[in-house]
Amino acid sequence: MNNTKYSNQLLYGFFITLASLCMFVIVNLLFYYGAESYDTILFNLLVLVTFFTVFIIWNSSFTESLVDPINLIIYAQFIFLGSNSVLKLLKISSKDFFFGFSLTNNDYNLTNALISLGVIVFLAGAIIGQIQIKKKKSRDVKIIFRENYFKKAGYTILFIGVFSLLIDFDVSWLTTSYRNFGSPTIWRYLWTLCLPTSGFMLMSINNKRVAKTGVVSLLLVSFLYMLMGNRGYAISIFLVLLWLYNNSIKRISKKKFLIISILIVLLSSLFFQMKSYALIEKLSFAMYFSLMEESPIISLFQEGSVTFRTIIYTVKYIPEIKGYQFGMSYLWALTTMIPNIFGTPIHPAHYFYEGPSEWLRWNFSPLQAETGQGFGFSMIGEAFYNFGIIGVVIIMFLFGYCISRLSKQDLANKKVFHKIILSIVLYNSIWGIRNTASSIVRDMTWQILLVIVATLFIKLITKPKQNNS
């Protein structure tokens, strides 16, 4: 790293750290004294300016790729946390409220200020994760797994995933909407776990032919998720695919990235509008053209405003009607790593503890809750739910730091295992921006364990004389 670039990084690091501290003080003052008297336009603009500034700073000195892990998370955060501000400034209706529970200017202003703080602190963590204060002497790290082991393990997991999908598939899926696919089965959990994991593994191999097999695997499972109505998983997989493709196969130019982004927005919007349609109807091109009248971008932003709703009601009613949880939702999320072998209809983490998502839907939309429908939640909302403003600062800082540090290690070491782990963490983190910790901890843990166990198994049955591929 040249001295000028390193100096710029230190300067940006100091500036963002100072900005984070100032914003932290300002947000605390706003929560204490109230923000009712301020125009909501100012706070909506604050959110957009924050995202724009964060994007410019990161891309000016810390990355040369528009699809690096931090950028991908910034894009996802903007869709889920910044959409409502865009809609409000354009005076377009959003889905930021529950009927029967009114909101005030104070609620909107405080929520937008909290989001801005979270995004700034996220960047501070990412920058500190990138800056290398003191260079350490390089050490030879013992290679436990050869690359060939990961390749064979990836193909093995892919086979298990495809096999599980074929067993789980039912012809009735073709005439079923996404809310009526029935209860999850062991086969469904297997293929939803194995197919993305195998794709990440194969795309991490330093062999373009093998990596392209991973591309096909991830595209198929992403499209399948889209057809089933689960756009969150689909987009998360596709974003990680872009990073891996750019990292392992071929650099994605800005022009191609723009085209891909437009396609993602278009497809996501179309499938959002068709979420209650049967799967076979979603395969009709005529149906797509009939829905093209509505702006895809507006539709995407309106869906994104649902995540804003989870934050604003948390800010309004925590700790007034429910006290801070002081980490309980995170502790119960950790218990989801243990399979449900306790005989309860659902996992004890959801059976014995009312998580933030359950609290939200049963208190503000009980009729929808009775049908089994959820609204997700948000990383910022859960942090506030547990610890208030300081929780948002800690969680978002650690989030940015961990992703940035993993990314830096991947670039420095060029090791397959690092790339696989980063892929899994990134995939679940993007999904986790609009969900609770309990919805990502289990899958992320089991995906990592699956990689390790499958690779160990391949190592045990492979002759020691075998060379690297």
C-alpha positions as CSV (number, residue, x, y, z in Angstrom):
1,M,0.0,0.0,0.0
2,N,1.5,3.4,-1.0
3,N,1.9,6.1,1.7
4,T,-0.6,8.5,0.1
5,K,-3.4,5.9,0.1
6,Y,-2.6,4.8,3.6
7,S,-2.6,8.5,4.8
8,N,-6.0,9.0,3.1
9,Q,-7.4,6.0,4.9
10,L,-6.1,7.2,8.2
11,L,-7.7,10.6,7.5
12,Y,-11.0,9.1,6.6
13,G,-10.8,6.8,9.6
14,F,-10.3,9.8,11.9
15,F,-13.1,11.8,10.1
16,I,-15.7,9.0,10.3
17,T,-14.8,8.2,13.9
18,L,-15.3,11.8,14.9
19,A,-18.5,12.0,12.9
20,S,-19.8,8.9,14.6
21,L,-19.1,10.4,18.1
22,C,-20.8,13.6,17.1
23,M,-23.8,11.8,15.7
24,F,-24.0,9.6,18.8
25,V,-24.2,12.8,21.0
26,I,-26.8,14.4,18.6
27,V,-29.0,11.3,18.5
28,N,-29.0,11.1,22.3
29,L,-30.0,14.7,22.6
30,L,-32.8,14.2,20.1
31,F,-34.1,11.2,22.0
32,Y,-33.9,13.2,25.3
33,Y,-35.4,16.5,24.2
34,G,-37.5,15.2,21.2
35,A,-37.5,16.1,17.5
36,E,-41.1,17.0,16.9
37,S,-40.4,20.6,16.0
38,Y,-38.0,19.7,13.1
39,D,-39.2,19.2,9.5
40,T,-39.2,15.5,8.5
41,I,-37.7,16.5,5.2
42,L,-34.4,17.4,6.9
43,F,-34.1,13.9,8.5
44,N,-35.1,12.1,5.3
45,L,-32.4,14.1,3.5
46,L,-30.0,13.2,6.3
47,V,-30.5,9.5,5.6
48,L,-29.8,9.9,1.9
49,V,-26.8,12.2,2.4
50,T,-25.4,9.7,4.9
51,F,-25.7,6.8,2.4
52,F,-24.2,8.8,-0.4
53,T,-21.3,10.0,1.7
54,V,-20.6,6.5,3.0
55,F,-20.6,5.1,-0.5
56,I,-18.2,7.8,-1.8
57,I,-15.8,7.5,1.1
58,W,-15.6,3.7,0.9
59,N,-15.1,3.6,-2.9
60,S,-12.6,6.5,-3.0
61,S,-9.9,4.9,-0.8
62,F,-10.8,1.4,0.4
63,T,-11.9,-0.6,-2.6
64,E,-11.6,-0.7,-6.4
65,S,-14.7,-2.9,-6.9
66,L,-18.3,-2.0,-6.8
67,V,-19.2,-5.5,-5.7
68,D,-16.9,-6.0,-2.8
69,P,-18.6,-7.2,0.5
70,I,-18.9,-3.8,2.1
71,N,-20.5,-2.3,-1.0
72,L,-22.9,-5.1,-1.3
73,I,-24.0,-4.5,2.3
74,I,-24.3,-0.8,1.7
75,Y,-26.6,-1.5,-1.3
76,A,-28.8,-3.8,0.8
77,Q,-28.9,-1.3,3.7
78,F,-30.0,1.4,1.3
79,I,-32.9,-0.7,0.0
80,F,-34.1,-1.7,3.4
81,L,-33.2,1.4,5.5
82,G,-33.2,4.2,3.0
83,S,-36.2,3.4,0.8
84,N,-38.7,5.1,3.1
85,S,-36.8,8.4,2.9
86,V,-36.9,8.3,-0.9
87,L,-40.6,7.6,-0.9
88,K,-41.3,10.4,1.6
89,L,-39.3,13.0,-0.4
90,L,-41.1,12.0,-3.6
91,K,-44.4,12.1,-1.7
92,I,-45.2,8.5,-2.7
93,S,-47.1,6.2,-0.3
94,S,-45.1,3.7,1.7
95,K,-45.7,0.8,4.0
96,D,-44.1,2.3,7.1
97,F,-47.1,2.1,9.5
98,F,-49.6,-0.3,11.0
99,F,-53.3,0.7,10.8
100,G,-54.6,1.8,14.1
101,F,-51.2,2.8,15.5
102,S,-50.4,6.4,14.5
103,L,-47.0,7.9,14.1
104,T,-45.7,11.4,14.7
105,N,-43.0,13.6,13.2
106,N,-41.0,12.9,16.3
107,D,-41.1,9.1,15.6
108,Y,-40.0,9.6,12.0
109,N,-37.2,12.0,12.9
110,L,-35.8,9.9,15.7
111,T,-35.9,6.8,13.5
112,N,-34.1,8.4,10.6
113,A,-31.5,9.9,13.0
114,L,-30.9,6.4,14.4
115,I,-30.6,4.9,11.0
116,S,-28.0,7.5,10.0
117,L,-26.0,6.8,13.1
118,G,-26.1,3.1,12.4
119,V,-24.8,3.5,8.8
120,I,-22.0,5.9,9.8
121,V,-20.9,3.6,12.6
122,F,-21.0,0.7,10.2
123,L,-18.6,2.5,8.0
124,A,-16.3,3.4,10.9
125,G,-16.1,-0.3,11.8
126,A,-15.4,-1.2,8.1
127,I,-12.6,1.4,7.9
128,I,-10.9,0.3,11.1
129,G,-11.1,-3.3,9.9
130,Q,-9.2,-2.3,6.7
131,I,-6.5,-0.1,8.3
132,Q,-3.4,-2.0,9.2
133,I,-1.8,-0.1,12.1
134,K,1.2,-2.4,12.6
135,K,2.5,-4.9,10.1
136,K,3.1,-8.3,11.4
137,K,5.7,-10.7,10.2
138,S,4.3,-13.2,7.8
139,R,4.2,-16.7,9.0
140,D,3.8,-20.0,7.2
141,V,0.4,-21.3,7.9
142,K,0.0,-25.1,7.8
143,I,-2.4,-26.1,5.1
144,I,-5.0,-28.4,6.8
145,F,-7.2,-28.9,3.7
146,R,-6.0,-29.0,0.1
147,E,-8.0,-27.2,-2.5
148,N,-8.9,-30.5,-4.1
149,Y,-10.7,-31.5,-0.8
150,F,-12.9,-28.4,-1.0
151,K,-13.8,-29.1,-4.6
152,K,-14.8,-32.7,-3.9
153,A,-16.7,-31.7,-0.8
154,G,-18.5,-29.0,-2.8
155,Y,-19.6,-31.5,-5.4
156,T,-20.7,-33.9,-2.7
157,I,-22.8,-31.2,-0.9
158,L,-24.3,-30.2,-4.3
159,F,-25.3,-33.8,-4.9
160,I,-27.0,-34.0,-1.5
161,G,-28.7,-30.7,-2.2
162,V,-30.1,-31.8,-5.6
163,F,-31.2,-35.2,-4.2
164,S,-33.0,-33.5,-1.3
165,L,-34.7,-31.1,-3.6
166,L,-36.0,-33.9,-5.9
167,I,-37.4,-35.7,-2.9
168,D,-39.0,-32.6,-1.4
169,F,-40.4,-31.4,-4.7
170,D,-44.2,-31.8,-5.1
171,V,-46.2,-31.2,-8.2
172,S,-48.6,-29.2,-6.1
173,W,-45.9,-26.5,-5.8
174,L,-46.9,-25.5,-9.4
175,T,-50.3,-24.4,-8.3
176,T,-49.4,-23.1,-4.8
177,S,-48.6,-19.5,-3.7
178,Y,-45.6,-18.8,-1.6
179,R,-47.5,-18.7,1.7
180,N,-48.9,-22.2,1.2
181,F,-45.8,-24.4,0.6
182,G,-46.5,-26.4,3.8
183,S,-44.4,-26.9,6.9
184,P,-40.7,-27.2,6.5
185,T,-39.4,-30.8,6.2
186,I,-35.9,-32.2,6.8
187,W,-35.5,-32.5,3.0
188,R,-36.4,-28.9,2.5
189,Y,-33.9,-27.8,5.2
190,L,-31.2,-29.9,3.6
191,W,-31.5,-28.5,0.1
192,T,-31.9,-24.9,1.3
193,L,-28.7,-25.5,3.3
194,C,-26.7,-27.5,0.8
195,L,-27.4,-25.8,-2.5
196,P,-26.1,-22.3,-1.6
197,T,-23.2,-23.8,0.4
198,S,-22.1,-26.0,-2.5
199,G,-22.3,-23.0,-4.9
200,F,-20.1,-20.9,-2.6
201,M,-17.6,-23.7,-2.2
202,L,-17.3,-24.4,-5.9
203,M,-17.1,-20.7,-6.9
204,S,-14.3,-20.3,-4.3
205,I,-12.1,-22.9,-6.1
206,N,-9.2,-21.4,-8.2
207,N,-10.4,-23.2,-11.3
208,K,-12.8,-21.4,-13.7
209,R,-14.5,-24.5,-14.9
210,V,-15.3,-25.6,-11.4
211,A,-16.3,-22.0,-10.4
212,K,-18.7,-21.9,-13.3
213,T,-20.4,-25.0,-12.0
214,G,-20.9,-23.0,-8.8
215,V,-22.4,-20.1,-10.8
216,V,-25.0,-22.5,-12.3
217,S,-25.8,-23.9,-8.9
218,L,-26.3,-20.5,-7.3
219,L,-28.3,-19.1,-10.2
220,L,-30.7,-22.1,-10.1
221,V,-31.3,-21.9,-6.3
222,S,-31.7,-18.1,-6.5
223,F,-34.2,-18.4,-9.3
224,L,-36.0,-21.2,-7.4
225,Y,-36.2,-19.0,-4.3
226,M,-37.6,-16.1,-6.4
227,L,-40.3,-18.4,-7.8
228,M,-41.2,-19.6,-4.3
229,G,-41.6,-15.9,-3.3
230,N,-38.6,-15.7,-1.0
231,R,-36.9,-12.7,-2.6
232,G,-34.7,-12.0,0.4
233,Y,-32.8,-15.3,0.1
234,A,-32.7,-15.0,-3.7
235,I,-31.2,-11.5,-3.7
236,S,-28.7,-12.4,-0.9
237,I,-27.5,-15.4,-2.9
238,F,-27.2,-13.4,-6.1
239,L,-25.2,-10.6,-4.5
240,V,-22.7,-13.0,-3.1
241,L,-22.5,-14.6,-6.5
242,L,-21.6,-11.3,-8.0
243,W,-18.7,-10.9,-5.5
244,L,-17.4,-14.4,-6.1
245,Y,-17.7,-14.0,-9.9
246,N,-15.8,-10.8,-9.8
247,N,-13.2,-12.3,-7.4
248,S,-12.8,-15.8,-9.0
249,I,-13.8,-15.7,-12.7
250,K,-13.8,-12.3,-14.3
251,R,-13.9,-8.6,-13.2
252,I,-17.3,-7.1,-13.5
253,S,-17.2,-3.7,-15.3
254,K,-19.2,-0.7,-14.1
255,K,-21.4,-1.0,-17.3
256,K,-22.2,-4.7,-16.6
257,F,-22.8,-3.9,-13.0
258,L,-25.4,-1.3,-13.9
259,I,-27.1,-3.7,-16.3
260,I,-27.2,-6.4,-13.7
261,S,-28.5,-4.0,-11.1
262,I,-31.4,-3.0,-13.3
263,L,-32.3,-6.6,-13.9
264,I,-32.2,-7.4,-10.2
265,V,-34.6,-4.5,-9.5
266,L,-36.9,-5.5,-12.3
267,L,-37.1,-9.2,-11.4
268,S,-37.4,-8.4,-7.6
269,S,-40.2,-6.0,-8.3
270,L,-42.1,-8.4,-10.6
271,F,-41.9,-11.3,-8.2
272,F,-42.9,-9.0,-5.3
273,Q,-46.1,-8.1,-7.2
274,M,-46.7,-11.8,-8.0
275,K,-45.9,-13.1,-4.5
276,S,-49.5,-14.4,-4.0
277,Y,-49.6,-16.0,-7.4
278,A,-49.1,-19.8,-8.0
279,L,-45.7,-20.9,-9.2
280,I,-46.9,-21.9,-12.6
281,E,-48.4,-18.4,-13.1
282,K,-45.0,-16.9,-12.3
283,L,-43.6,-18.8,-15.3
284,S,-45.9,-17.0,-17.7
285,F,-44.2,-14.3,-19.7
286,A,-47.6,-12.8,-20.4
287,M,-48.1,-12.2,-16.7
288,Y,-44.9,-10.3,-16.5
289,F,-45.8,-7.9,-19.2
290,S,-49.2,-7.2,-17.6
291,L,-47.4,-6.1,-14.4
292,M,-44.8,-3.8,-16.1
293,E,-47.0,-0.7,-15.8
294,E,-46.0,-0.2,-12.2
295,S,-42.5,1.3,-11.7
296,P,-40.1,-1.5,-10.5
297,I,-38.0,0.9,-8.5
298,I,-41.0,2.3,-6.6
299,S,-42.3,-1.2,-6.0
300,L,-38.9,-2.2,-4.6
301,F,-38.7,0.9,-2.3
302,Q,-42.2,0.3,-1.0
303,E,-41.3,-3.2,0.0
304,G,-38.1,-1.9,1.6
305,S,-40.2,0.5,3.7
306,V,-41.6,-2.5,5.5
307,T,-38.2,-2.8,7.2
308,F,-38.3,0.8,8.2
309,R,-41.7,0.1,9.9
310,T,-40.0,-2.5,12.2
311,I,-37.5,0.1,13.4
312,I,-39.9,3.1,13.9
313,Y,-42.3,1.1,16.0
314,T,-39.4,-0.3,18.1
315,V,-38.2,3.3,18.6
316,K,-41.6,4.5,19.6
317,Y,-42.6,1.7,22.0
318,I,-39.3,0.5,23.5
319,P,-38.7,0.9,26.4
320,E,-42.1,2.5,27.1
321,I,-44.3,-0.6,26.8
322,K,-41.6,-3.2,26.9
323,G,-38.2,-2.8,28.6
324,Y,-34.8,-3.2,26.9
325,Q,-34.0,-6.9,26.6
326,F,-30.3,-6.5,27.4
327,G,-29.1,-9.2,25.0
328,M,-31.8,-11.8,25.6
329,S,-32.8,-12.0,22.0
330,Y,-29.2,-12.6,21.0
331,L,-28.8,-15.3,23.7
332,W,-31.9,-17.1,22.5
333,A,-30.7,-16.8,18.9
334,L,-27.5,-18.7,19.9
335,T,-29.7,-21.6,21.1
336,T,-31.1,-22.1,17.6
337,M,-27.7,-23.6,16.7
338,I,-29.0,-26.7,18.5
339,P,-31.5,-28.6,16.4
340,N,-35.0,-28.9,17.8
341,I,-34.8,-32.3,19.6
342,F,-36.9,-31.2,22.5
343,G,-40.3,-32.3,21.3
344,T,-41.8,-28.9,21.0
345,P,-43.8,-27.9,17.9
346,I,-41.3,-25.1,17.2
347,H,-37.8,-24.5,18.4
348,P,-37.7,-23.5,22.1
349,A,-36.0,-20.2,21.1
350,H,-39.4,-19.2,19.6
351,Y,-41.5,-21.3,21.9
352,F,-40.4,-19.9,25.3
353,Y,-39.2,-16.4,24.3
354,E,-41.0,-13.6,22.5
355,G,-38.4,-12.3,20.1
356,P,-38.6,-8.8,18.5
357,S,-40.3,-10.0,15.4
358,E,-43.0,-11.9,17.4
359,W,-43.5,-8.9,19.7
360,L,-44.0,-6.7,16.7
361,R,-46.6,-8.7,14.8
362,W,-48.6,-9.8,17.9
363,N,-48.8,-6.3,19.2
364,F,-49.4,-4.4,16.0
365,S,-50.9,-6.8,13.6
366,P,-52.4,-9.8,15.5
367,L,-54.7,-10.8,12.6
368,Q,-51.8,-11.3,10.3
369,A,-49.8,-13.0,13.1
370,E,-52.6,-15.6,13.5
371,T,-52.2,-16.6,9.8
372,G,-48.5,-17.2,10.4
373,Q,-47.3,-14.2,8.5
374,G,-44.3,-12.3,9.8
375,F,-42.7,-8.9,8.9
376,G,-39.1,-9.8,9.5
377,F,-37.3,-7.2,11.6
378,S,-34.0,-5.4,11.3
379,M,-30.5,-5.5,12.6
380,I,-30.7,-1.9,13.8
381,G,-34.2,-2.5,15.3
382,E,-33.0,-5.6,17.3
383,A,-29.9,-3.7,18.6
384,F,-32.2,-0.9,19.9
385,Y,-34.7,-3.6,21.2
386,N,-31.9,-4.9,23.4
387,F,-29.7,-2.0,24.4
388,G,-31.1,1.2,23.0
389,I,-28.9,3.7,21.1
390,I,-25.6,2.3,22.5
391,G,-26.7,-1.1,21.2
392,V,-27.0,0.2,17.6
393,V,-23.5,1.7,17.9
394,I,-21.9,-1.5,19.2
395,I,-23.7,-3.9,16.8
396,M,-23.3,-1.8,13.7
397,F,-19.6,-1.2,14.4
398,L,-18.9,-4.9,15.0
399,F,-20.9,-5.7,11.8
400,G,-18.8,-3.4,9.7
401,Y,-15.5,-4.4,11.3
402,C,-16.1,-8.2,11.0
403,I,-17.1,-8.1,7.4
404,S,-14.3,-5.7,6.5
405,R,-11.7,-7.8,8.4
406,L,-12.8,-11.1,6.8
407,S,-12.6,-9.4,3.4
408,K,-9.1,-8.1,4.1
409,Q,-7.9,-11.5,5.1
410,D,-9.4,-13.0,2.0
411,L,-7.5,-10.5,-0.2
412,A,-4.3,-11.0,1.7
413,N,-4.3,-14.8,2.0
414,K,-6.1,-15.9,-1.2
415,K,-7.1,-19.1,0.6
416,V,-10.2,-21.1,-0.5
417,F,-11.4,-21.6,3.1
418,H,-11.3,-17.9,3.9
419,K,-13.3,-17.2,0.7
420,I,-15.9,-19.9,1.6
421,I,-16.4,-18.6,5.1
422,L,-16.7,-15.0,3.9
423,S,-19.3,-16.1,1.4
424,I,-21.4,-17.8,4.0
425,V,-21.1,-14.9,6.5
426,L,-21.9,-12.3,3.7
427,Y,-24.9,-14.3,2.5
428,N,-26.5,-14.5,5.9
429,S,-25.5,-10.9,6.9
430,I,-27.3,-9.5,3.8
431,W,-30.4,-11.5,4.7
432,G,-29.9,-10.5,8.4
433,I,-30.2,-6.7,7.6
434,R,-34.0,-7.1,7.6
435,N,-34.3,-10.0,10.0
436,T,-33.6,-11.0,13.6
437,A,-30.4,-12.7,14.7
438,S,-32.3,-15.9,15.4
439,S,-33.1,-16.2,11.7
440,I,-29.5,-16.3,10.6
441,V,-27.4,-17.8,13.4
442,R,-28.5,-21.4,12.9
443,D,-28.1,-21.4,9.1
444,M,-24.7,-19.7,9.2
445,T,-23.4,-22.1,11.9
446,W,-24.7,-25.2,10.1
447,Q,-23.4,-24.1,6.7
448,I,-19.9,-23.5,8.2
449,L,-20.1,-26.9,10.0
450,L,-21.2,-28.6,6.8
451,V,-18.2,-27.2,4.9
452,I,-15.8,-28.4,7.6
453,V,-17.4,-31.9,8.2
454,A,-17.7,-32.6,4.4
455,T,-14.1,-31.5,3.7
456,L,-12.8,-33.6,6.7
457,F,-14.7,-36.6,5.3
458,I,-13.2,-36.1,1.9
459,K,-9.7,-35.8,3.4
460,L,-10.2,-39.1,5.4
461,I,-11.2,-41.1,2.4
462,T,-8.7,-39.6,0.0
463,K,-5.3,-41.1,-0.4
464,P,-2.5,-39.0,1.0
465,K,-0.5,-39.1,-2.2
466,Q,-3.1,-37.1,-4.1
467,N,-1.9,-33.8,-5.4
468,N,-3.6,-30.4,-5.4
469,S,-5.9,-29.8,-8.3
